[in-house]
Amino acid sequence: MSRKRRKDLKHRIAEFEADARRLAGEVTEMERRIIAVGLERGKELEPVGRLAGANRRRSI
């Protein structure tokens, strides 16, 4: 990938991220807590099987 294309790609990613943040609005304290616990404990708390929903399969 050329430098110009790489730079364009990074620029587009930054634009998409900025748009996503703008459209998402404020993050509540509960959402921050959920994210913090998820990062702290990892996948061990992720549901599998029926708790995960009908279309979700267990993957490693």
N, C-alpha and C positions, 0 to 999 in steps of 0.2 A: 504494500500500500504506500502510495506516495506521501510526502510530507503535507502537501496541500490538502489531499483527501483526508488524511488523518486529522489535520487541524479543523477541517470542515465538519468532520464527524464529531469531534470533541465539542465544537461550538453548538451543533445541533442537539447533542446530548444535554449540554448545559441549558439550552433553551427549553427543551422538554421538561427537564427537572424543575426549572423556574416556573413554567406553566402549571405543572402538577402541584407544586407547593402553593401557588396562588389560588388554584381552584379548590384545593383541599381545605383551605381555611385554617382556623385555629385548631391546634391539637389540645384535647382536653387532658386534665391531670390523670384521669383513668386510662386513657390511651397511652400516655407516657409510661404509666406503671406497667401496663400490659407488655409494652415493648421492652422495658427494662427487665422484667421477669423472664421474658422470652430470650433475651440476649444472655442473661445470667444462667439460666438452666438449660437452654438449648432444646434439642428435639425430644428429650426424655418426657416432656409434658404434652407432646403432640398426640392427639388421639389417633387410633388406628382401628380398623375394622368398622363395625356399625356406628361407633361414635363419630367417626370421621366423615360419615355421609355415604350415600349410596354409590357415588361415582369415584370415590377416592380409594386408591389402592396403597398398600404398604410398600414403600420403596426405601432403599438404603442409599 
